[in-house]
Amino acid sequence: MQEDLVCLISADRMYASVSGKVPHETVSMHPLGLAAAPEQQPLCIFGTGDLGRSLGQCLLQSGYRVLYGSRRPHTCGPVPEGAQVMSHVAAAQSAHLVFICVHREHYDFLKTLAPQLQGKVLVDLSNNLKKGVYPDANAAYLQRLVPGAAVVKGLNTLSAWALQNGLLAGKQVYLCGDSAEAKQAVAQLSTRLGLSVVDRGSLCAARELEDFPLRLFPEWRLPLRLAVGLTAFFFFYLLIRDVIYAYVENDKDISYRILVSLANKVFPIVSLIMLSLCYLPGALAGFLQLYRGTKYRRFPDWLDRWMRCRKQLGLVALGLAFLHAIYTLIIPIRYSVRHKLISRVVDELKNNKTTTPFDFDDTEAWGSDSLFMLGILGFFLYFLLGLTSLPSVGASLSWREFTFVQSKLGHLTLFICTAHGYLYGWNKFLRTSTYKWYTPPGYMLCLVVPSVVLVLKLLLLLPCVDRSLTRIRQGWERSEPRGETKATNL
C-alpha cells in the first residue's frame, strides 16, 4: 500500500510538472489508518465518434473522470454514462491530459486552443487511410499547431471494437514523444488499462507508428506465402503427373478431375507440410541449444521469425485440413463417381454376373477403415489445437495445460497425420506404375518433412539428450574449452 501511495504521489507530481499546475488534491488518511488515493484530475477526449466513446467508456471503467470536448456540447450525441460534455475551451482548461480522437483534417480547431493547451499532454490517436497521404506524421503536424503542448503518439493501434469488448489485457501498444515525463504519464495510464507499453523513442518515430495499423496481416505474410507457394507447386506437379500424363500416354481426357480430385490431393499434402513446419523450428532450437550449451544466446533471426509465426502456420494447416475433410465427404455425390458405379452395375447385368459376388478382401477392408480412422482422429486433434490457440480459450488454461496441448498433443497429431499418409500409400510404394514419368507421387514427397521432424523429436526424447536439454533450459551452461561446467543461479 505504501508503494501504491508513492506511485500516486509521483504520478501527481509528474502531471503537475507537465501541465505547469500545482495539484490541489491532498492525501487523506482512511479511518482504518490506510492512505486514501487523491482525487484524480479529469481526462479530456476531443472526439465523440466510435473511438472516442469507446475510449471514454474504458477510462471510466478504470476509475478515471472523463470530459468530452465538443463543438456542439448539447447536440454531440450519446456519450458513456458518467462522462461530462463541454466546450473545447472548458474541457481543455479542466484536464491535464487530452486524447485527440479526430482525423488530421479536423485539427485546425486545436490551433485556436493553443493557450488553453499550454503545458498539457496531447495523446494523438489518429491514423490515415493509406500511407503517404501527408508529407509528415500527424503527431508532428499536431506538435507544430500546439508548440506549447507535449505531444505523445500512441494508442493508435487500438480499435473501437477492442475497447468496447475489453480485449486490452496484455495487448501491446507503442508510444513516442519528445517529452519523457509526458510519455511516462501516458504509459502509466496505459498500464492501468491492462496494456503492454513499448517506448519507441522521440516523436520522429510517429510516422512508423502511424503505419502500423495499415499493415495487412503482418504476422500472416510468411505462412500465407509459404502456403500459396506449396499449393502452387504441388498443384502443377500433380497436374502434370495425373492429367497431362493420362492425356499424353493414354490419350484420355480427365481434366474434369482438376476441380475436386486434384484439389483434394493438394490440400492434405500442403496441410501436413505446414503442420510439420510448426514443430520443426522447436526441434532445431533444441539442437542449437545443445550445441551451444546455453539458452542465453539469441537464436538466428530467421529461426526467431519462424518460431514467432508457428501459430499462423498451424491455423493455415487446420484450414487446409478442413477443406480436405469437406472435399472427401462430397466424393460419393460427384457425377463421375455415380456414373462409374452405374456403368459397373449395368456391365454386370449385361454379362450375367449378378449371382457371382465380388471377392471380399479383408486386407483392403482393414486398410481403408484404418485410413479413415486415422484421418478422423487426426482432424479431431487438429481442431483441438486450433481451438486452444484462441486467446479466450488459451487464457483459461494454465501454462502446463497449454504446453501439454500444443506440444504433446501437437506432436501426436503430427504422428497420426503422418501415419495417415503412409497408410494411404502402403501398397503403392513399390509399384513401378506409381512412378509416372519416373516421378514419385505427391503424398510421398509430403511425408519427407514430417518424418524428419518426428525423427528429430524422437532423438530429443532420448533420456541422455532430454536430460542435458532440460538442464540447459533450467539455466545450466557449458563452460569453454577445458570442459568445466558452471551453474547459473536464476
Stockholm file with secondary structure:
# STOCKHOLM 1.0

chainA/1-490         MQEDLVCLISADRMYASVSGKVPHETVSMHPLGLAAAPEQQPLCIFGTGDLGRSLGQCLLQSGYRVLYGSRRPHTCGPVPEGAQVMSHVAAAQSAHLVFICVHREHYDFLKTLAPQLQGKVLVDLSNNLKKGVYPDANAAYLQRLVPGAAVVKGLNTLSAWALQNGLLAGKQVYLCGDSAEAKQAVAQLSTRLGLSVVDRGSLCAARELEDFPLRLFPEWRLPLRLAVGLTAFFFFYLLIRDVIYAYVENDKDISYRILVSLANKVFPIVSLIMLSLCYLPGALAGFLQLYRGTKYRRFPDWLDRWMRCRKQLGLVALGLAFLHAIYTLIIPIRYSVRHKLISRVVDELKNNKTTTPFDFDDTEAWGSDSLFMLGILGFFLYFLLGLTSLPSVGASLSWREFTFVQSKLGHLTLFICTAHGYLYGWNKFLRTSTYKWYTPPGYMLCLVVPSVVLVLKLLLLLPCVDRSLTRIRQGWERSEPRGETKATNL
#=GR chainA/1-490 SS CHHHHHHHHHHHHHHHHHHTCCCCCCCCBCTTSCBCCCCCCCEEEECCSHHHHHHHHHHHHTTCCEEEECSSTTSSCCCCTTCEEECHHHHHHHCSEEEECSCGGGTHHHHHTTTTTTTCEEEECCCCSSTTSSSSCHHHHHHHHSTTSEEEEECTTCCHHHHHTTTTTTCEEEEEESCHHHHHHHHHHHHHTTCEEEECCSGGGHHHHHHGGGCSSGGGHHHHHHHHHHHHHHHHHHIIIIIIHHHHHHCCCCGGGGTTHHHHHHHHHHHHHHHHHHHHHHHHHHHHHHHHTCSCSCCCHHHHHHHHTHHHHHHHHHHHHHHHHHHHHTGGGSHHHHHHHHHHHHHHHHTTCTTSCCCCCHHHHHHHHHHHHHHHHHHHHHHHHHHHTSHHHHTTSCHHHHHIIIIIIHHHHHHHHHHHHHHHTTTTTTCGGGSGGGCCCHHHHHTHHHHHHHHHHHHHTSHHHHHHHHHHHTTCEECSTTTCEECCCC
#=GC SS_cons         CHHHHHHHHHHHHHHHHHHTCCCCCCCCBCTTSCBCCCCCCCEEEECCSHHHHHHHHHHHHTTCCEEEECSSTTSSCCCCTTCEEECHHHHHHHCSEEEECSCGGGTHHHHHTTTTTTTCEEEECCCCSSTTSSSSCHHHHHHHHSTTSEEEEECTTCCHHHHHTTTTTTCEEEEEESCHHHHHHHHHHHHHTTCEEEECCSGGGHHHHHHGGGCSSGGGHHHHHHHHHHHHHHHHHHIIIIIIHHHHHHCCCCGGGGTTHHHHHHHHHHHHHHHHHHHHHHHHHHHHHHHHTCSCSCCCHHHHHHHHTHHHHHHHHHHHHHHHHHHHHTGGGSHHHHHHHHHHHHHHHHTTCTTSCCCCCHHHHHHHHHHHHHHHHHHHHHHHHHHHTSHHHHTTSCHHHHHIIIIIIHHHHHHHHHHHHHHHTTTTTTCGGGSGGGCCCHHHHHTHHHHHHHHHHHHHTSHHHHHHHHHHHTTCEECSTTTCEECCCC
//
